[in-house]
């Protein structure tokens, strides 16, 4: 290795280039640029141009620039929605994220999570026993955890759990759902 090369200056230059590349609106491009610089730091350490301790310090600093999926709008609210429509959309988003985590933790299970706010018509999808056992009422808000494994010769999913999210804030509802999932799965 050429001793006239200032490795810290090179890493600063590559870091700046990666930050420019991460200005892209495309999340995949942002992640590619982020991990490119991670590789540059690792290569500098591998070549002996910086110590492992220096590489670790640089990586800790660089982590602050890691793109977060939540920063990249995968879903968009319609600005003309009512408060109830926006809440239903957000609550379904919580259910979708929780399901992704659940599938990571239990990939062998065929599970699903939905958000519902049953009315007089839609509450009929639940049997009287399911409504009583899970305390499901019209106009309440619930996250429903389903098991889609065929059982007893029927193709209907089994209702495993209902999490009452009525009148909860979005984060409280998410916490309640995650608490149930962490205890049961």
C-alpha positions in Angstrom: 0.0 0.0 0.0 1.2 3.5 -0.9 2.1 5.3 2.4 1.5 8.7 0.7 -2.2 8.0 0.6 -4.2 9.7 3.4 -6.8 6.9 4.0 -8.9 9.2 6.3 -9.1 11.7 3.4 -10.1 9.0 1.0 -12.8 7.6 3.4 -14.1 11.2 3.9 -14.4 11.6 0.1 -16.1 8.3 -0.4 -18.4 9.0 2.5 -19.4 12.4 0.9 -20.0 10.6 -2.5 -22.2 8.0 -0.8 -24.2 10.7 1.0 -24.8 12.4 -2.4 -26.0 9.1 -3.8 -28.3 8.6 -0.8 -30.2 11.7 -1.7 -32.1 9.6 -4.2 -35.8 9.1 -3.5 -35.4 5.4 -4.3 -35.0 3.4 -1.1 -33.0 0.6 -2.8 -30.5 3.1 -4.2 -30.2 4.7 -0.7 -29.5 1.3 0.9 -27.0 0.4 -1.9 -25.0 3.6 -1.3 -25.1 3.1 2.5 -23.7 -0.4 2.3 -21.1 0.7 -0.3 -19.5 2.9 2.3 -19.7 0.1 4.9 -17.7 -2.0 2.5 -15.2 0.8 1.9 -14.5 1.0 5.6 -14.2 -2.8 6.0 -11.8 -2.9 3.0 -9.6 -0.2 4.6 -9.5 -2.2 7.8 -8.8 -5.4 5.9 -5.9 -3.8 4.1 -4.5 -2.6 7.3 -4.9 1.1 6.4 -7.0 1.7 9.6 -7.2 -0.3 12.8 -10.3 -2.3 13.8 -11.0 0.2 16.5 -11.0 3.1 14.0 -13.2 1.1 11.6 -15.7 0.5 14.5 -15.7 4.2 15.4 -16.3 5.2 11.7 -19.1 2.6 11.5 -20.8 4.0 14.6 -20.7 7.4 13.1 -22.0 6.1 9.7 -25.0 4.3 11.3 -26.6 7.7 11.8 -27.0 7.9 8.0 -28.6 4.5 7.5 -31.9 4.9 5.6 -34.9 3.9 7.7 -37.8 2.3 5.8 -40.2 4.5 7.8 -38.5 7.6 6.2 -39.4 6.3 2.8 -43.1 6.6 2.2 -44.2 3.2 1.0 -47.8 4.1 1.7 -49.6 7.4 1.1 -52.6 8.8 2.9 -55.2 10.7 0.8 -55.4 14.2 2.2 -59.1 14.3 1.6 -59.8 11.3 3.9 -61.9 11.8 7.0 -60.2 11.2 10.4 -61.8 7.7 10.6 -60.6 6.8 7.1 -57.0 8.0 7.9 -57.1 6.1 11.2 -58.3 2.9 9.5 -55.5 3.2 7.0 -52.9 3.8 9.7 -54.2 0.9 11.9 -54.0 -1.4 8.9 -50.4 -0.2 8.4 -49.7 -1.3 12.0 -51.2 -4.7 11.2 -49.1 -5.0 8.1 -45.8 -4.2 9.9 -46.7 -6.5 12.8 -47.4 -9.3 10.3 -44.0 -8.8 8.6 -42.3 -9.2 12.0 -44.5 -12.2 12.9 -43.6 -13.9 9.7 -39.9 -13.3 10.4 -40.3 -14.8 13.9 -42.5 -17.7 12.9 -42.0 -18.4 9.1 -43.4 -21.9 9.5 -46.8 -20.6 10.6 -49.5 -19.5 8.1 -50.7 -16.5 10.1 -52.4 -13.2 9.2 -53.3 -10.0 11.0 -56.1 -7.7 10.0 -57.6 -4.5 11.4 -61.4 -4.3 11.7 -64.0 -2.0 13.0 -67.1 -4.1 12.8 -70.5 -2.7 12.1 -73.9 -4.5 12.3 -73.2 -6.2 9.0 -69.5 -7.1 9.2 -69.7 -8.5 12.7 -71.6 -11.4 11.3 -68.3 -12.8 9.9 -67.6 -13.9 13.5 -69.6 -16.6 15.3 -71.4 -15.8 18.5 -68.8 -17.8 20.4 -65.9 -15.9 18.7 -67.6 -12.6 19.6 -68.1 -13.5 23.2 -64.7 -15.2 23.7 -62.8 -12.3 22.1 -65.1 -9.4 23.3 -65.7 -8.2 19.7 -68.5 -5.6 19.5 -69.8 -3.4 16.8 -68.0 0.0 16.5 -65.0 -1.3 18.5 -61.6 -1.5 16.8 -59.6 -4.7 16.8 -56.5 -6.3 15.4 -57.4 -9.9 14.6 -54.7 -12.6 14.4 -55.7 -15.5 12.1 -54.3 -18.9 11.5 -54.7 -19.9 7.9 -53.7 -23.5 8.3 -56.6 -25.7 7.1 -58.2 -27.3 10.1 -61.1 -29.7 10.6 -61.6 -30.0 6.9 -62.6 -26.3 6.4 -60.8 -23.6 4.4 -61.9 -20.9 6.8 -59.1 -19.4 8.9 -59.2 -19.8 12.7 -59.5 -16.7 14.8 -56.6 -17.0 17.3 -56.7 -13.6 19.1 -58.4 -10.2 19.0 -56.6 -7.2 20.4 -59.0 -4.4 21.4 -57.6 -1.1 20.1 -60.7 0.9 20.7 -59.9 4.5 21.6 -56.1 3.7 21.7 -53.7 6.0 20.1 -51.9 4.6 17.1 -48.7 3.8 19.1 -50.6 2.4 22.1 -52.6 0.1 19.7 -49.3 -1.0 18.1 -47.8 -1.7 21.6 -50.8 -3.7 22.6 -50.6 -5.8 19.4 -46.8 -6.3 19.7 -47.2 -7.3 23.4 -49.7 -10.0 22.5 -47.5 -11.3 19.6 -44.4 -11.4 21.8 -46.2 -13.3 24.5 -48.0 -15.8 22.3 -45.5 -16.4 19.5 
